[in-house]
Amino acid sequence: MVEAVKLARFHLYNRGLFCGAQAIVWELEEMGLEDHPSVRTINRILSREELTHRRPGVTSRKGENIQSFPRK
């Protein structure tokens, strides 16, 4: 099941889509896996496998019109 979660996460990430735990649940359901782990368990798997990093690049904060922020 861990490999299925990782595969779904990589698939979403590489397509530039949201790749959080809830999106992974939906992806697993689309893949035909009816018996999938809970959202909390998927979060634990992502954390344990160190798959919680954000995408690099331009970010924006809510309420601000700045295109990019300086990296620290």
PDB file of N, CA, C and O in Angstrom:
ATOM      1  N   MET A   1       0.818  -1.185   0.000  1.00  0.00           N
ATOM      2  CA  MET A   1       0.000   0.000   0.000  1.00  0.00           C
ATOM      3  C   MET A   1       0.873   1.266   0.000  1.00  0.00           C
ATOM      4  O   MET A   1       0.515   2.275  -0.608  1.00  0.00           O
ATOM      5  N   VAL A   2       2.010   1.199   0.682  1.00  0.00           N
ATOM      6  CA  VAL A   2       2.919   2.356   0.717  1.00  0.00           C
ATOM      7  C   VAL A   2       3.374   2.696  -0.698  1.00  0.00           C
ATOM      8  O   VAL A   2       3.434   3.869  -1.069  1.00  0.00           O
ATOM      9  N   GLU A   3       3.691   1.687  -1.477  1.00  0.00           N
ATOM     10  CA  GLU A   3       4.137   1.933  -2.851  1.00  0.00           C
ATOM     11  C   GLU A   3       3.023   2.552  -3.689  1.00  0.00           C
ATOM     12  O   GLU A   3       3.290   3.402  -4.538  1.00  0.00           O
ATOM     13  N   ALA A   4       1.789   2.138  -3.462  1.00  0.00           N
ATOM     14  CA  ALA A   4       0.660   2.724  -4.193  1.00  0.00           C
ATOM     15  C   ALA A   4       0.489   4.196  -3.840  1.00  0.00           C
ATOM     16  O   ALA A   4       0.220   5.017  -4.716  1.00  0.00           O
ATOM     17  N   VAL A   5       0.644   4.534  -2.557  1.00  0.00           N
ATOM     18  CA  VAL A   5       0.547   5.932  -2.124  1.00  0.00           C
ATOM     19  C   VAL A   5       1.663   6.756  -2.759  1.00  0.00           C
ATOM     20  O   VAL A   5       1.421   7.857  -3.253  1.00  0.00           O
ATOM     21  N   LYS A   6       2.882   6.222  -2.746  1.00  0.00           N
ATOM     22  CA  LYS A   6       4.005   6.942  -3.346  1.00  0.00           C
ATOM     23  C   LYS A   6       3.803   7.131  -4.849  1.00  0.00           C
ATOM     24  O   LYS A   6       4.076   8.205  -5.384  1.00  0.00           O
ATOM     25  N   LEU A   7       3.328   6.096  -5.523  1.00  0.00           N
ATOM     26  CA  LEU A   7       3.083   6.173  -6.956  1.00  0.00           C
ATOM     27  C   LEU A   7       2.027   7.229  -7.278  1.00  0.00           C
ATOM     28  O   LEU A   7       2.200   8.023  -8.203  1.00  0.00           O
ATOM     29  N   ALA A   8       0.945   7.238  -6.522  1.00  0.00           N
ATOM     30  CA  ALA A   8      -0.114   8.228  -6.742  1.00  0.00           C
ATOM     31  C   ALA A   8       0.412   9.636  -6.491  1.00  0.00           C
ATOM     32  O   ALA A   8       0.089  10.559  -7.239  1.00  0.00           O
ATOM     33  N   ARG A   9       1.213   9.810  -5.452  1.00  0.00           N
ATOM     34  CA  ARG A   9       1.763  11.126  -5.128  1.00  0.00           C
ATOM     35  C   ARG A   9       2.691  11.612  -6.246  1.00  0.00           C
ATOM     36  O   ARG A   9       2.596  12.764  -6.669  1.00  0.00           O
ATOM     37  N   PHE A  10       3.579  10.751  -6.723  1.00  0.00           N
ATOM     38  CA  PHE A  10       4.485  11.129  -7.808  1.00  0.00           C
ATOM     39  C   PHE A  10       3.716  11.447  -9.091  1.00  0.00           C
ATOM     40  O   PHE A  10       4.065  12.378  -9.818  1.00  0.00           O
ATOM     41  N   HIS A  11       2.688  10.680  -9.358  1.00  0.00           N
ATOM     42  CA  HIS A  11       1.871  10.906 -10.545  1.00  0.00           C
ATOM     43  C   HIS A  11       1.225  12.292 -10.495  1.00  0.00           C
ATOM     44  O   HIS A  11       1.257  13.028 -11.481  1.00  0.00           O
ATOM     45  N   LEU A  12       0.644  12.643  -9.359  1.00  0.00           N
ATOM     46  CA  LEU A  12       0.024  13.961  -9.205  1.00  0.00           C
ATOM     47  C   LEU A  12       1.069  15.077  -9.262  1.00  0.00           C
ATOM     48  O   LEU A  12       0.864  16.093  -9.926  1.00  0.00           O
ATOM     49  N   TYR A  13       2.190  14.881  -8.561  1.00  0.00           N
ATOM     50  CA  TYR A  13       3.249  15.895  -8.503  1.00  0.00           C
ATOM     51  C   TYR A  13       3.804  16.184  -9.890  1.00  0.00           C
ATOM     52  O   TYR A  13       3.991  17.343 -10.259  1.00  0.00           O
ATOM     53  N   ASN A  14       4.066  15.137 -10.654  1.00  0.00           N
ATOM     54  CA  ASN A  14       4.660  15.304 -11.984  1.00  0.00           C
ATOM     55  C   ASN A  14       3.708  15.959 -12.977  1.00  0.00           C
ATOM     56  O   ASN A  14       4.149  16.545 -13.965  1.00  0.00           O
ATOM     57  N   ARG A  15       2.404  15.863 -12.720  1.00  0.00           N
ATOM     58  CA  ARG A  15       1.428  16.521 -13.584  1.00  0.00           C
ATOM     59  C   ARG A  15       1.148  17.946 -13.131  1.00  0.00           C
ATOM     60  O   ARG A  15       0.340  18.644 -13.742  1.00  0.00           O
ATOM     61  N   GLY A  16       1.812  18.383 -12.062  1.00  0.00           N
ATOM     62  CA  GLY A  16       1.639  19.737 -11.570  1.00  0.00           C
ATOM     63  C   GLY A  16       0.351  19.950 -10.804  1.00  0.00           C
ATOM     64  O   GLY A  16      -0.118  21.081 -10.678  1.00  0.00           O
ATOM     65  N   LEU A  17      -0.228  18.869 -10.290  1.00  0.00           N
ATOM     66  CA  LEU A  17      -1.491  18.949  -9.573  1.00  0.00           C
ATOM     67  C   LEU A  17      -1.248  18.941  -8.069  1.00  0.00           C
ATOM     68  O   LEU A  17      -0.163  18.594  -7.603  1.00  0.00           O
ATOM     69  N   PHE A  18      -2.273  19.327  -7.321  1.00  0.00           N
ATOM     70  CA  PHE A  18      -2.219  19.234  -5.872  1.00  0.00           C
ATOM     71  C   PHE A  18      -1.936  17.788  -5.498  1.00  0.00           C
ATOM     72  O   PHE A  18      -2.553  16.874  -6.045  1.00  0.00           O
ATOM     73  N   CYS A  19      -1.013  17.575  -4.576  1.00  0.00           N
ATOM     74  CA  CYS A  19      -0.624  16.198  -4.250  1.00  0.00           C
ATOM     75  C   CYS A  19      -0.660  15.938  -2.749  1.00  0.00           C
ATOM     76  O   CYS A  19       0.196  15.235  -2.214  1.00  0.00           O
ATOM     77  N   GLY A  20      -1.648  16.506  -2.076  1.00  0.00           N
ATOM     78  CA  GLY A  20      -1.846  16.249  -0.664  1.00  0.00           C
ATOM     79  C   GLY A  20      -2.548  14.923  -0.435  1.00  0.00           C
ATOM     80  O   GLY A  20      -2.884  14.206  -1.378  1.00  0.00           O
ATOM     81  N   ALA A  21      -2.761  14.615   0.827  1.00  0.00           N
ATOM     82  CA  ALA A  21      -3.327  13.314   1.195  1.00  0.00           C
ATOM     83  C   ALA A  21      -4.717  13.093   0.608  1.00  0.00           C
ATOM     84  O   ALA A  21      -5.018  12.000   0.128  1.00  0.00           O
ATOM     85  N   GLN A  22      -5.570  14.123   0.640  1.00  0.00           N
ATOM     86  CA  GLN A  22      -6.921  13.944   0.100  1.00  0.00           C
ATOM     87  C   GLN A  22      -6.875  13.700  -1.408  1.00  0.00           C
ATOM     88  O   GLN A  22      -7.621  12.866  -1.923  1.00  0.00           O
ATOM     89  N   ALA A  23      -6.015  14.414  -2.111  1.00  0.00           N
ATOM     90  CA  ALA A  23      -5.873  14.198  -3.558  1.00  0.00           C
ATOM     91  C   ALA A  23      -5.351  12.789  -3.839  1.00  0.00           C
ATOM     92  O   ALA A  23      -5.728  12.173  -4.836  1.00  0.00           O
ATOM     93  N   ILE A  24      -4.495  12.286  -2.972  1.00  0.00           N
ATOM     94  CA  ILE A  24      -3.978  10.929  -3.142  1.00  0.00           C
ATOM     95  C   ILE A  24      -5.093   9.907  -2.939  1.00  0.00           C
ATOM     96  O   ILE A  24      -5.147   8.904  -3.651  1.00  0.00           O
ATOM     97  N   VAL A  25      -5.983  10.151  -1.977  1.00  0.00           N
ATOM     98  CA  VAL A  25      -7.133   9.260  -1.784  1.00  0.00           C
ATOM     99  C   VAL A  25      -7.949   9.200  -3.063  1.00  0.00           C
ATOM    100  O   VAL A  25      -8.315   8.114  -3.513  1.00  0.00           O
ATOM    101  N   TRP A  26      -8.240  10.356  -3.656  1.00  0.00           N
ATOM    102  CA  TRP A  26      -9.018  10.386  -4.895  1.00  0.00           C
ATOM    103  C   TRP A  26      -8.283   9.674  -6.022  1.00  0.00           C
ATOM    104  O   TRP A  26      -8.899   8.959  -6.813  1.00  0.00           O
ATOM    105  N   GLU A  27      -6.970   9.866  -6.099  1.00  0.00           N
ATOM    106  CA  GLU A  27      -6.173   9.208  -7.145  1.00  0.00           C
ATOM    107  C   GLU A  27      -6.199   7.691  -6.960  1.00  0.00           C
ATOM    108  O   GLU A  27      -6.328   6.952  -7.936  1.00  0.00           O
ATOM    109  N   LEU A  28      -6.078   7.221  -5.716  1.00  0.00           N
ATOM    110  CA  LEU A  28      -6.131   5.777  -5.450  1.00  0.00           C
ATOM    111  C   LEU A  28      -7.492   5.210  -5.831  1.00  0.00           C
ATOM    112  O   LEU A  28      -7.575   4.100  -6.356  1.00  0.00           O
ATOM    113  N   GLU A  29      -8.556   5.957  -5.572  1.00  0.00           N
ATOM    114  CA  GLU A  29      -9.888   5.509  -5.960  1.00  0.00           C
ATOM    115  C   GLU A  29     -10.019   5.436  -7.480  1.00  0.00           C
ATOM    116  O   GLU A  29     -10.641   4.515  -8.009  1.00  0.00           O
ATOM    117  N   GLU A  30      -9.430   6.411  -8.181  1.00  0.00           N
ATOM    118  CA  GLU A  30      -9.442   6.376  -9.652  1.00  0.00           C
ATOM    119  C   GLU A  30      -8.642   5.202 -10.191  1.00  0.00           C
ATOM    120  O   GLU A  30      -8.943   4.668 -11.258  1.00  0.00           O
ATOM    121  N   MET A  31      -7.605   4.802  -9.431  1.00  0.00           N
ATOM    122  CA  MET A  31      -6.786   3.667  -9.839  1.00  0.00           C
ATOM    123  C   MET A  31      -7.493   2.344  -9.559  1.00  0.00           C
ATOM    124  O   MET A  31      -6.988   1.282  -9.924  1.00  0.00           O
ATOM    125  N   GLY A  32      -8.654   2.399  -8.916  1.00  0.00           N
ATOM    126  CA  GLY A  32      -9.422   1.194  -8.653  1.00  0.00           C
ATOM    127  C   GLY A  32      -9.179   0.563  -7.295  1.00  0.00           C
ATOM    128  O   GLY A  32      -9.661  -0.541  -7.042  1.00  0.00           O
ATOM    129  N   LEU A  33      -8.450   1.228  -6.420  1.00  0.00           N
ATOM    130  CA  LEU A  33      -8.209   0.690  -5.076  1.00  0.00           C
ATOM    131  C   LEU A  33      -9.327   1.139  -4.151  1.00  0.00           C
ATOM    132  O   LEU A  33      -9.379   2.297  -3.736  1.00  0.00           O
ATOM    133  N   GLU A  34     -10.215   0.217  -3.836  1.00  0.00           N
ATOM    134  CA  GLU A  34     -11.334   0.540  -2.961  1.00  0.00           C
ATOM    135  C   GLU A  34     -10.917   0.539  -1.494  1.00  0.00           C
ATOM    136  O   GLU A  34     -11.437   1.322  -0.699  1.00  0.00           O
ATOM    137  N   ASP A  35      -9.987  -0.332  -1.138  1.00  0.00           N
ATOM    138  CA  ASP A  35      -9.528  -0.446   0.244  1.00  0.00           C
ATOM    139  C   ASP A  35      -8.220   0.325   0.393  1.00  0.00           C
ATOM    140  O   ASP A  35      -7.139  -0.262   0.353  1.00  0.00           O
ATOM    141  N   HIS A  36      -8.323   1.635   0.563  1.00  0.00           N
ATOM    142  CA  HIS A  36      -7.138   2.483   0.673  1.00  0.00           C
ATOM    143  C   HIS A  36      -7.003   3.001   2.098  1.00  0.00           C
ATOM    144  O   HIS A  36      -7.975   2.977   2.853  1.00  0.00           O
ATOM    145  N   PRO A  37      -5.809   3.472   2.483  1.00  0.00           N
ATOM    146  CA  PRO A  37      -5.621   3.996   3.837  1.00  0.00           C
ATOM    147  C   PRO A  37      -6.364   5.321   4.033  1.00  0.00           C
ATOM    148  O   PRO A  37      -6.763   5.977   3.071  1.00  0.00           O
ATOM    149  N   SER A  38      -6.537   5.691   5.289  1.00  0.00           N
ATOM    150  CA  SER A  38      -7.202   6.952   5.609  1.00  0.00           C
ATOM    151  C   SER A  38      -6.288   8.129   5.258  1.00  0.00           C
ATOM    152  O   SER A  38      -5.098   7.955   4.993  1.00  0.00           O
ATOM    153  N   VAL A  39      -6.869   9.315   5.262  1.00  0.00           N
ATOM    154  CA  VAL A  39      -6.101  10.530   4.964  1.00  0.00           C
ATOM    155  C   VAL A  39      -4.972  10.683   5.976  1.00  0.00           C
ATOM    156  O   VAL A  39      -3.850  11.026   5.604  1.00  0.00           O
ATOM    157  N   ARG A  40      -5.255  10.435   7.239  1.00  0.00           N
ATOM    158  CA  ARG A  40      -4.223  10.556   8.280  1.00  0.00           C
ATOM    159  C   ARG A  40      -3.094   9.555   8.054  1.00  0.00           C
ATOM    160  O   ARG A  40      -1.925   9.903   8.215  1.00  0.00           O
ATOM    161  N   THR A  41      -3.418   8.346   7.691  1.00  0.00           N
ATOM    162  CA  THR A  41      -2.386   7.344   7.422  1.00  0.00           C
ATOM    163  C   THR A  41      -1.545   7.742   6.215  1.00  0.00           C
ATOM    164  O   THR A  41      -0.328   7.554   6.218  1.00  0.00           O
ATOM    165  N   ILE A  42      -2.179   8.287   5.189  1.00  0.00           N
ATOM    166  CA  ILE A  42      -1.429   8.759   4.022  1.00  0.00           C
ATOM    167  C   ILE A  42      -0.488   9.883   4.422  1.00  0.00           C
ATOM    168  O   ILE A  42       0.650   9.932   3.956  1.00  0.00           O
ATOM    169  N   ASN A  43      -0.951  10.788   5.283  1.00  0.00           N
ATOM    170  CA  ASN A  43      -0.062  11.849   5.773  1.00  0.00           C
ATOM    171  C   ASN A  43       1.142  11.268   6.505  1.00  0.00           C
ATOM    172  O   ASN A  43       2.260  11.760   6.350  1.00  0.00           O
ATOM    173  N   ARG A  44       0.921  10.227   7.302  1.00  0.00           N
ATOM    174  CA  ARG A  44       2.036   9.579   8.001  1.00  0.00           C
ATOM    175  C   ARG A  44       3.014   8.947   7.021  1.00  0.00           C
ATOM    176  O   ARG A  44       4.228   9.047   7.197  1.00  0.00           O
ATOM    177  N   ILE A  45       2.486   8.297   5.993  1.00  0.00           N
ATOM    178  CA  ILE A  45       3.340   7.672   4.978  1.00  0.00           C
ATOM    179  C   ILE A  45       4.173   8.733   4.275  1.00  0.00           C
ATOM    180  O   ILE A  45       5.380   8.559   4.107  1.00  0.00           O
ATOM    181  N   LEU A  46       3.547   9.827   3.864  1.00  0.00           N
ATOM    182  CA  LEU A  46       4.269  10.911   3.178  1.00  0.00           C
ATOM    183  C   LEU A  46       5.366  11.477   4.069  1.00  0.00           C
ATOM    184  O   LEU A  46       6.475  11.745   3.606  1.00  0.00           O
ATOM    185  N   SER A  47       5.059  11.655   5.333  1.00  0.00           N
ATOM    186  CA  SER A  47       6.054  12.181   6.267  1.00  0.00           C
ATOM    187  C   SER A  47       7.213  11.203   6.446  1.00  0.00           C
ATOM    188  O   SER A  47       8.377  11.600   6.393  1.00  0.00           O
ATOM    189  N   ARG A  48       6.899   9.941   6.656  1.00  0.00           N
ATOM    190  CA  ARG A  48       7.928   8.915   6.866  1.00  0.00           C
ATOM    191  C   ARG A  48       8.827   8.762   5.634  1.00  0.00           C
ATOM    192  O   ARG A  48      10.030   8.537   5.762  1.00  0.00           O
ATOM    193  N   GLU A  49       8.236   8.885   4.449  1.00  0.00           N
ATOM    194  CA  GLU A  49       8.994   8.737   3.205  1.00  0.00           C
ATOM    195  C   GLU A  49       9.621  10.055   2.740  1.00  0.00           C
ATOM    196  O   GLU A  49      10.218  10.120   1.666  1.00  0.00           O
ATOM    197  N   GLU A  50       9.480  11.110   3.563  1.00  0.00           N
ATOM    198  CA  GLU A  50      10.028  12.440   3.281  1.00  0.00           C
ATOM    199  C   GLU A  50       9.513  12.995   1.956  1.00  0.00           C
ATOM    200  O   GLU A  50      10.285  13.503   1.143  1.00  0.00           O
ATOM    201  N   LEU A  51       8.205  12.893   1.749  1.00  0.00           N
ATOM    202  CA  LEU A  51       7.562  13.383   0.537  1.00  0.00           C
ATOM    203  C   LEU A  51       6.636  14.556   0.842  1.00  0.00           C
ATOM    204  O   LEU A  51       5.564  14.678   0.249  1.00  0.00           O
ATOM    205  N   THR A  52       7.050  15.410   1.760  1.00  0.00           N
ATOM    206  CA  THR A  52       6.214  16.534   2.152  1.00  0.00           C
ATOM    207  C   THR A  52       6.771  17.873   1.691  1.00  0.00           C
ATOM    208  O   THR A  52       6.269  18.918   2.105  1.00  0.00           O
ATOM    209  N   HIS A  53       7.795  17.869   0.847  1.00  0.00           N
ATOM    210  CA  HIS A  53       8.384  19.123   0.379  1.00  0.00           C
ATOM    211  C   HIS A  53       7.452  19.827  -0.603  1.00  0.00           C
ATOM    212  O   HIS A  53       6.629  19.200  -1.270  1.00  0.00           O
ATOM    213  N   ARG A  54       7.603  21.129  -0.668  1.00  0.00           N
ATOM    214  CA  ARG A  54       6.795  21.924  -1.589  1.00  0.00           C
ATOM    215  C   ARG A  54       7.495  22.037  -2.930  1.00  0.00           C
ATOM    216  O   ARG A  54       8.692  21.780  -3.055  1.00  0.00           O
ATOM    217  N   ARG A  55       6.725  22.423  -3.918  1.00  0.00           N
ATOM    218  CA  ARG A  55       7.297  22.640  -5.244  1.00  0.00           C
ATOM    219  C   ARG A  55       8.177  23.885  -5.235  1.00  0.00           C
ATOM    220  O   ARG A  55       7.817  24.887  -4.617  1.00  0.00           O
ATOM    221  N   PRO A  56       9.316  23.839  -5.906  1.00  0.00           N
ATOM    222  CA  PRO A  56      10.128  25.051  -6.031  1.00  0.00           C
ATOM    223  C   PRO A  56       9.503  25.998  -7.056  1.00  0.00           C
ATOM    224  O   PRO A  56       8.754  25.571  -7.935  1.00  0.00           O
ATOM    225  N   GLY A  57       9.815  27.268  -6.934  1.00  0.00           N
ATOM    226  CA  GLY A  57       9.335  28.210  -7.933  1.00  0.00           C
ATOM    227  C   GLY A  57       8.577  29.369  -7.342  1.00  0.00           C
ATOM    228  O   GLY A  57       8.693  29.671  -6.155  1.00  0.00           O
ATOM    229  N   VAL A  58       7.808  30.006  -8.175  1.00  0.00           N
ATOM    230  CA  VAL A  58       7.071  31.195  -7.788  1.00  0.00           C
ATOM    231  C   VAL A  58       5.948  30.831  -6.834  1.00  0.00           C
ATOM    232  O   VAL A  58       5.182  29.898  -7.074  1.00  0.00           O
ATOM    233  N   THR A  59       5.868  31.581  -5.757  1.00  0.00           N
ATOM    234  CA  THR A  59       4.790  31.383  -4.792  1.00  0.00           C
ATOM    235  C   THR A  59       4.095  32.711  -4.552  1.00  0.00           C
ATOM    236  O   THR A  59       4.660  33.772  -4.814  1.00  0.00           O
ATOM    237  N   SER A  60       2.907  32.651  -4.069  1.00  0.00           N
ATOM    238  CA  SER A  60       2.208  33.870  -3.701  1.00  0.00           C
ATOM    239  C   SER A  60       1.502  33.654  -2.383  1.00  0.00           C
ATOM    240  O   SER A  60       1.019  32.560  -2.090  1.00  0.00           O
ATOM    241  N   ARG A  61       1.448  34.698  -1.600  1.00  0.00           N
ATOM    242  CA  ARG A  61       0.762  34.632  -0.321  1.00  0.00           C
ATOM    243  C   ARG A  61      -0.606  35.244  -0.473  1.00  0.00           C
ATOM    244  O   ARG A  61      -0.810  36.147  -1.284  1.00  0.00           O
ATOM    245  N   LYS A  62      -1.519  34.760   0.291  1.00  0.00           N
ATOM    246  CA  LYS A  62      -2.899  35.238   0.217  1.00  0.00           C
ATOM    247  C   LYS A  62      -2.945  36.743   0.475  1.00  0.00           C
ATOM    248  O   LYS A  62      -2.399  37.231   1.464  1.00  0.00           O
ATOM    249  N   GLY A  63      -3.601  37.466  -0.424  1.00  0.00           N
ATOM    250  CA  GLY A  63      -3.775  38.894  -0.255  1.00  0.00           C
ATOM    251  C   GLY A  63      -2.632  39.748  -0.768  1.00  0.00           C
ATOM    252  O   GLY A  63      -2.689  40.972  -0.654  1.00  0.00           O
ATOM    253  N   GLU A  64      -1.601  39.144  -1.328  1.00  0.00           N
ATOM    254  CA  GLU A  64      -0.466  39.900  -1.851  1.00  0.00           C
ATOM    255  C   GLU A  64      -0.366  39.701  -3.360  1.00  0.00           C
ATOM    256  O   GLU A  64      -0.681  38.626  -3.872  1.00  0.00           O
ATOM    257  N   ASN A  65       0.064  40.716  -4.053  1.00  0.00           N
ATOM    258  CA  ASN A  65       0.201  40.661  -5.508  1.00  0.00           C
ATOM    259  C   ASN A  65       1.661  40.530  -5.934  1.00  0.00           C
ATOM    260  O   ASN A  65       2.003  40.872  -7.066  1.00  0.00           O
ATOM    261  N   ILE A  66       2.504  40.054  -5.068  1.00  0.00           N
ATOM    262  CA  ILE A  66       3.932  39.893  -5.377  1.00  0.00           C
ATOM    263  C   ILE A  66       4.117  38.581  -6.135  1.00  0.00           C
ATOM    264  O   ILE A  66       3.551  37.558  -5.750  1.00  0.00           O
ATOM    265  N   GLN A  67       4.904  38.607  -7.208  1.00  0.00           N
ATOM    266  CA  GLN A  67       5.103  37.422  -8.023  1.00  0.00           C
ATOM    267  C   GLN A  67       6.060  36.414  -7.396  1.00  0.00           C
ATOM    268  O   GLN A  67       5.839  35.208  -7.510  1.00  0.00           O
ATOM    269  N   SER A  68       7.112  36.878  -6.740  1.00  0.00           N
ATOM    270  CA  SER A  68       8.042  35.950  -6.110  1.00  0.00           C
ATOM    271  C   SER A  68       8.605  36.592  -4.853  1.00  0.00           C
ATOM    272  O   SER A  68       8.604  37.813  -4.702  1.00  0.00           O
ATOM    273  N   PHE A  69       9.078  35.754  -3.971  1.00  0.00           N
ATOM    274  CA  PHE A  69       9.616  36.200  -2.703  1.00  0.00           C
ATOM    275  C   PHE A  69      11.081  35.782  -2.611  1.00  0.00           C
ATOM    276  O   PHE A  69      11.448  34.726  -3.125  1.00  0.00           O
ATOM    277  N   PRO A  70      11.917  36.583  -1.973  1.00  0.00           N
ATOM    278  CA  PRO A  70      13.322  36.194  -1.842  1.00  0.00           C
ATOM    279  C   PRO A  70      13.464  34.947  -0.971  1.00  0.00           C
ATOM    280  O   PRO A  70      12.807  34.817   0.062  1.00  0.00           O
ATOM    281  N   ARG A  71      14.306  34.061  -1.393  1.00  0.00           N
ATOM    282  CA  ARG A  71      14.576  32.837  -0.639  1.00  0.00           C
ATOM    283  C   ARG A  71      15.557  33.155   0.480  1.00  0.00           C
ATOM    284  O   ARG A  71      16.457  33.978   0.314  1.00  0.00           O
ATOM    285  N   LYS A  72      15.379  32.504   1.607  1.00  0.00           N
ATOM    286  CA  LYS A  72      16.280  32.702   2.743  1.00  0.00           C
ATOM    287  C   LYS A  72      17.317  31.633   2.788  1.00  0.00           C
ATOM    288  O   LYS A  72      18.167  31.634   3.678  1.00  0.00           O
TER     289      LYS A  72
END
